[in-house]
């Protein structure tokens, strides 16, 4: 899915869980633990999820890449 990002002139893609796991090398459970303040894996800098439907989420690919490039992964 290609959409023009309002804050930037470059297009962005919404990626699903499998791609985020591939990009970060993190497990499914670890990705969701990144959002849980009571988890030792909690990371407030981890990119926010984008709600795609009632039971689906995605992530902005460029935000995930920025997070990986900046060395914020486990």
Backbone bond lengths (Angstrom), bond angles and torsions (degrees), N, CA, C in turn:
res aa  C-N    CA-C-N  psi(-1)  N-CA   C-N-CA  omega(-1)  CA-C   N-CA-C  phi
1 X - - - 1.448 - - 1.527 108.09 -
2 X 1.309 118.36 121.41 1.458 122.84 178.89 1.523 109.15 -109.80
3 X 1.332 115.46 124.99 1.455 122.07 179.80 1.521 107.18 -136.11
4 X 1.290 117.51 144.63 1.453 120.91 177.70 1.528 108.95 -78.25
5 X 1.328 116.85 123.69 1.462 122.45 -179.69 1.523 108.04 -73.54
6 X 1.325 118.59 127.82 1.460 120.72 -176.31 1.526 113.73 -64.68
7 X 1.336 118.46 -31.18 1.456 120.94 -176.80 1.521 113.15 -85.88
8 X 1.306 116.65 -13.40 1.460 120.53 -177.53 1.522 108.97 -136.31
9 X 1.330 115.38 162.98 1.458 118.55 179.50 1.528 112.24 -89.91
10 X 1.341 118.05 -9.29 1.463 119.47 -179.80 1.528 110.56 -86.35
11 X 1.325 117.30 144.87 1.467 120.08 178.69 1.532 110.15 -72.63
12 X 1.309 116.75 157.94 1.455 119.36 176.70 1.514 110.30 -133.19
13 X 1.331 113.53 160.92 1.462 120.55 179.09 1.508 109.53 -119.67
14 X 1.310 115.35 144.99 1.458 121.44 171.66 1.522 106.21 -94.62
15 X 1.333 116.08 124.99 1.456 120.83 -179.99 1.517 109.76 -112.52
16 X 1.311 115.36 151.73 1.460 121.87 -177.70 1.523 110.59 -94.56
17 X 1.325 115.31 178.70 1.461 123.16 -174.08 1.528 113.03 -52.80
18 X 1.324 118.39 -47.55 1.470 120.85 -176.93 1.524 111.33 -57.80
19 X 1.311 117.34 -42.00 1.465 121.17 -179.72 1.529 110.83 -69.40
20 X 1.333 117.56 -40.02 1.471 120.88 178.76 1.527 109.83 -64.14
21 X 1.336 117.04 -40.48 1.462 120.97 176.82 1.523 110.16 -61.18
22 X 1.317 116.45 -42.51 1.466 121.48 178.84 1.529 111.21 -64.84
23 X 1.323 116.77 -43.20 1.462 121.59 -177.45 1.530 112.74 -68.28
24 X 1.335 116.62 -36.80 1.466 120.81 -174.40 1.522 113.32 -98.27
25 X 1.334 116.86 -24.10 1.456 120.37 -174.65 1.517 112.67 77.40
26 X 1.329 116.80 12.35 1.463 121.58 -178.94 1.520 111.22 -95.12
27 X 1.319 115.82 152.12 1.456 121.95 177.10 1.532 110.47 -77.40
28 X 1.313 115.75 160.53 1.468 123.01 179.02 1.530 110.66 -52.28
29 X 1.332 116.95 -50.56 1.469 120.80 -176.72 1.527 111.36 -66.06
30 X 1.319 117.62 -34.67 1.465 120.81 178.98 1.523 110.94 -67.57
31 X 1.327 116.85 -38.16 1.462 119.40 178.05 1.521 111.22 -59.47
32 X 1.325 117.18 -45.21 1.460 119.46 179.63 1.524 111.87 -72.40
33 X 1.329 118.14 -28.04 1.463 121.44 176.06 1.528 111.27 -66.55
34 X 1.323 116.83 -24.64 1.467 121.04 177.92 1.536 111.71 -60.08
35 X 1.332 117.27 -22.59 1.472 122.07 -178.40 1.523 113.38 -96.83
36 X 1.339 118.17 -5.62 1.468 122.81 -174.39 1.527 110.10 -99.21
37 X 1.346 117.88 108.31 1.463 120.51 -177.71 1.534 113.95 -59.11
38 X 1.320 118.45 -22.39 1.463 120.34 179.81 1.531 112.09 -86.14
39 X 1.320 117.84 -3.71 1.462 122.38 -178.66 1.529 110.72 -89.47
40 X 1.335 117.03 143.79 1.461 118.68 174.41 1.546 112.02 -66.90
41 X 1.319 116.85 -14.50 1.474 121.55 178.44 1.521 112.66 -90.90
42 X 1.328 117.31 -1.37 1.468 121.22 -177.27 1.523 110.50 -53.74
43 X 1.330 115.55 134.51 1.459 121.81 179.25 1.523 108.96 -143.79
44 X 1.326 117.09 102.59 1.466 119.52 -178.68 1.530 113.37 -66.38
45 X 1.332 117.47 -12.71 1.465 120.42 178.78 1.525 112.60 -88.81
46 X 1.334 117.28 -7.83 1.461 119.51 -178.77 1.529 109.26 -66.22
47 X 1.333 117.78 138.47 1.476 120.80 -177.27 1.529 113.02 -54.78
48 X 1.296 114.59 141.67 1.466 121.32 -179.96 1.525 110.57 -72.52
49 X 1.325 114.44 147.87 1.462 120.52 176.40 1.526 109.76 -77.25
50 X 1.321 115.23 151.82 1.457 122.86 176.10 1.521 106.77 -112.81
51 X 1.314 116.98 122.52 1.465 120.38 180.00 1.524 109.21 -74.30
52 X 1.329 115.61 124.86 1.461 121.35 -178.20 1.520 112.52 -104.31
53 X 1.305 116.60 -21.03 1.455 122.23 -178.57 1.508 108.81 -171.19
54 X 1.324 116.46 -168.23 1.457 119.88 -178.44 1.522 112.60 -61.89
55 X 1.324 116.94 -37.98 1.458 120.40 -176.05 1.523 112.97 -129.74
56 X 1.323 117.09 28.72 1.459 118.85 179.99 1.525 111.16 -138.87
57 X 1.320 114.38 144.48 1.457 121.45 178.02 1.521 109.10 -133.23
58 X 1.302 115.39 163.01 1.452 122.23 175.15 1.516 108.60 -145.89
59 X 1.303 116.13 178.70 1.454 122.87 178.83 1.517 108.31 -132.60
60 X 1.322 117.35 150.89 1.458 122.05 175.09 1.534 106.51 -75.70
61 X 1.324 115.86 119.04 1.457 121.03 -173.82 1.533 112.33 -55.11
62 X 1.315 118.37 -43.93 1.470 120.89 -177.29 1.529 111.41 -65.62
63 X 1.339 117.98 -32.57 1.462 120.71 177.93 1.528 110.91 -69.09
64 X 1.329 116.40 -39.30 1.466 120.24 177.29 1.530 109.42 -65.51
65 X 1.324 116.44 -44.35 1.463 119.93 179.08 1.530 111.36 -61.43
66 X 1.327 117.23 -41.85 1.469 120.66 177.74 1.521 110.33 -60.84
67 X 1.325 117.12 -41.35 1.459 122.11 179.54 1.530 109.87 -62.58
68 X 1.318 117.51 -43.69 1.470 121.95 179.68 1.529 110.52 -66.90
69 X 1.326 117.08 -47.26 1.465 122.06 -177.27 1.527 111.04 -62.03
70 X 1.322 117.09 -35.96 1.455 120.57 -179.39 1.521 113.17 -80.01
71 X 1.332 117.33 6.64 1.460 121.83 173.50 1.500 115.88 70.63
72 X 1.316 117.67 31.38 1.460 120.80 -177.55 1.510 113.28 -94.00
73 X 1.310 117.15 12.05 1.462 120.29 -178.07 1.523 110.36 -93.60
74 X 1.347 115.91 160.55 1.479 122.12 -179.78 1.497 110.31 -71.42
